Amino acid sequence: MNRGKILASLIVLVLIAAAVFAFNPSDKQEPPNISEPDNKQFIEQEITLYFGDSQAMFLVPEKRIIEIEKDSPIADAVVTELITGPQNKDLSPTIPQGTRLLSLKIEDRVAYLDFNKEFRENHPGGSSGETMTLISIVNSLTELDSIDEIQILIEGEIYETLAGHWDISKPITRDEKIIQK
C-alpha cells in the first residue's frame, strides 16, 4: 500500500473510533440530579382585610380565602394581600404603590412591620389617606389572635409620622369606629 492510502485508512479508523466512543451509551452523561418534589403542605385560611370605601371615610371588611404554606406565618400573608389591594372593585387600596414588606416579626402581641421607603415616599398624604393606610393595616392584622398592636418601621427606622397626622413612633391599636357596619 502506498503512504496516502495508509494515512487515509488511519484517519477513517480514528473517526470511526471517535464516533463509537461519542455515542457509547455507557459514556453518556447522567441527567442532572432532579430533587424530590417539595413536600410543602398548603392550607386554606380565611382572612379579613380592610380597604377604603369610595369616599375614604370608612374601612370596609373584605373576607378572602388564601392558600398559605402550613406552619407559615399568616401575618405575612395578610400584609401581602393588603398590598395587592381589594378584589371588590368598589373598594380602594390603602397601601401606596411600590410598597414592599421588608420584614415582620411578632413579639409580646406587637407586630413589627418594616416597609420599604416607598411606603412613605409614595403616600398621597392627607389625614384621611393616612388614617386609611394605618388603620387598614392595624385592623387587618389585629383580626389575628396573636396580635394586639402594630409598630410601623420604614427601612428599619421608627418615624414620628407617616404623612404628618398620626404618631407612628409607638405601636398603634385597633380602631373599630372607622369600620363601616
C-alpha positions as CSV (number, residue, x, y, z in Angstrom):
1,M,0.0,0.0,0.0
2,N,1.1,3.5,-0.5
3,R,1.5,6.0,2.1
4,G,-1.6,8.0,1.1
5,K,-3.9,5.0,1.4
6,I,-2.4,4.1,4.8
7,L,-2.9,7.7,6.1
8,A,-6.5,7.8,4.8
9,S,-7.2,4.5,6.4
10,L,-5.8,5.7,9.7
11,I,-7.9,8.9,9.6
12,V,-11.0,6.8,8.8
13,L,-10.2,4.4,11.8
14,V,-9.7,7.4,14.1
15,L,-13.0,8.9,13.0
16,I,-14.9,5.6,13.5
17,A,-13.3,5.1,16.9
18,A,-14.2,8.7,17.9
19,A,-17.8,8.2,16.7
20,V,-18.1,4.9,18.6
21,F,-16.9,6.5,21.9
22,A,-19.0,9.6,21.4
23,F,-22.2,7.5,21.0
24,N,-21.5,4.8,23.5
25,P,-24.4,4.8,26.0
26,S,-22.2,3.9,28.9
27,D,-20.3,7.2,28.4
28,K,-23.3,9.4,28.2
29,Q,-23.7,11.9,31.0
30,E,-26.3,11.3,33.6
31,P,-29.2,13.7,33.6
32,P,-28.9,16.4,36.3
33,N,-30.0,15.2,39.7
34,I,-33.6,16.1,39.9
35,S,-34.5,16.7,43.5
36,E,-37.6,15.3,45.1
37,P,-40.7,17.5,44.8
38,D,-41.2,19.8,47.8
39,N,-43.3,18.2,50.5
40,K,-44.7,21.5,51.4
41,Q,-48.3,21.4,52.6
42,F,-50.7,24.2,52.0
43,I,-53.8,25.1,53.9
44,E,-56.6,27.5,53.1
45,Q,-57.2,30.2,55.5
46,E,-60.0,32.8,55.7
47,I,-58.8,36.3,56.5
48,T,-60.5,39.7,56.9
49,L,-58.8,42.7,55.2
50,Y,-59.9,46.3,55.5
51,F,-59.9,48.6,52.5
52,G,-61.2,52.1,51.9
53,D,-64.7,52.9,50.8
54,S,-65.3,55.1,47.8
55,Q,-65.3,58.3,49.9
56,A,-62.2,57.4,52.0
57,M,-64.4,57.8,55.1
58,F,-64.7,54.2,56.4
59,L,-62.9,50.9,56.1
60,V,-64.9,48.1,54.7
61,P,-64.1,44.5,55.6
62,E,-63.3,42.1,52.7
63,K,-63.2,38.4,53.5
64,R,-60.8,36.4,51.5
65,I,-59.7,32.7,51.3
66,I,-56.0,32.5,50.8
67,E,-53.7,29.5,50.5
68,I,-50.6,29.6,52.6
69,E,-47.9,27.1,53.4
70,K,-48.7,25.1,56.5
71,D,-46.6,26.5,59.5
72,S,-46.0,29.7,57.6
73,P,-46.9,33.0,59.4
74,I,-50.4,34.1,58.5
75,A,-49.5,37.8,59.3
76,D,-47.1,38.0,56.3
77,A,-49.8,36.8,54.0
78,V,-52.3,39.3,55.4
79,V,-49.9,42.2,54.7
80,T,-49.1,40.8,51.2
81,E,-52.9,40.7,50.5
82,L,-53.3,44.3,51.7
83,I,-50.5,45.4,49.4
84,T,-52.2,43.5,46.5
85,G,-55.3,45.5,47.1
86,P,-59.1,44.8,47.2
87,Q,-60.8,42.3,45.0
88,N,-64.1,44.2,45.2
89,K,-63.9,47.0,42.6
90,D,-66.0,49.3,44.8
91,L,-63.2,49.4,47.4
92,S,-60.0,51.4,47.3
93,P,-56.5,50.2,48.0
94,T,-55.0,51.6,51.2
95,I,-51.3,50.8,50.7
96,P,-49.2,53.1,48.4
97,Q,-47.9,51.7,45.2
98,G,-44.4,50.3,45.3
99,T,-44.7,49.3,48.9
100,R,-42.9,46.1,49.9
101,L,-42.8,44.5,53.3
102,L,-39.2,44.0,54.3
103,S,-39.8,42.1,57.5
104,L,-42.5,41.2,60.0
105,K,-42.0,39.9,63.5
106,I,-44.3,39.5,66.4
107,E,-43.2,39.9,70.0
108,D,-45.4,40.2,73.0
109,R,-48.5,40.6,70.8
110,V,-47.0,43.5,68.9
111,A,-46.4,43.1,65.2
112,Y,-43.3,45.0,64.0
113,L,-43.7,45.7,60.3
114,D,-40.8,47.1,58.4
115,F,-41.7,48.6,55.0
116,N,-39.5,49.9,52.2
117,K,-39.2,53.7,51.7
118,E,-41.9,53.8,49.1
119,F,-44.4,53.2,51.8
120,R,-43.7,56.8,53.0
121,E,-42.5,58.4,49.7
122,N,-45.5,57.3,47.6
123,H,-48.1,58.0,50.2
124,P,-50.7,60.5,48.9
125,G,-50.9,62.3,52.3
126,G,-53.8,63.9,53.9
127,S,-55.3,62.9,57.3
128,S,-57.9,60.6,55.7
129,G,-55.4,58.9,53.5
130,E,-53.0,58.4,56.4
131,T,-55.8,57.0,58.6
132,M,-57.0,54.6,55.9
133,T,-53.5,53.3,55.4
134,L,-52.5,52.8,59.0
135,I,-55.9,51.6,60.3
136,S,-56.4,49.2,57.4
137,I,-53.1,47.5,58.4
138,V,-53.8,47.6,62.1
139,N,-57.4,46.3,61.9
140,S,-56.5,43.6,59.3
141,L,-53.6,42.3,61.5
142,T,-55.5,42.5,64.8
143,E,-58.1,40.2,63.3
144,L,-55.4,37.6,64.2
145,D,-55.5,36.2,67.7
146,S,-51.7,36.7,68.2
147,I,-51.6,40.5,67.5
148,D,-53.0,43.4,69.5
149,E,-50.8,46.3,68.3
150,I,-48.8,47.3,65.3
151,Q,-45.4,49.1,65.2
152,I,-44.6,50.6,61.8
153,L,-40.9,50.9,60.7
154,I,-39.6,52.2,57.4
155,E,-36.3,50.8,56.2
156,G,-35.6,49.7,59.8
157,E,-36.2,53.1,61.3
158,I,-39.0,54.4,63.5
159,Y,-40.5,57.7,62.2
160,E,-42.7,60.1,64.1
161,T,-45.3,60.2,61.4
162,L,-46.2,58.7,58.0
163,A,-47.8,61.8,56.4
164,G,-48.0,64.3,59.2
165,H,-51.2,63.3,61.1
166,W,-50.6,60.1,63.0
167,D,-47.9,59.3,65.6
168,I,-46.3,56.1,64.4
169,S,-43.4,56.3,66.8
170,K,-45.3,54.0,69.1
171,P,-47.5,50.9,68.5
172,I,-51.0,51.6,67.1
173,T,-54.1,49.8,68.4
174,R,-57.3,48.7,66.6
175,D,-59.9,51.3,65.7
176,E,-63.4,49.9,65.4
177,K,-65.1,53.4,64.9
178,I,-63.7,53.6,61.3
179,I,-65.2,50.3,60.2
180,Q,-68.3,50.6,58.1
181,K,-71.1,48.5,59.6
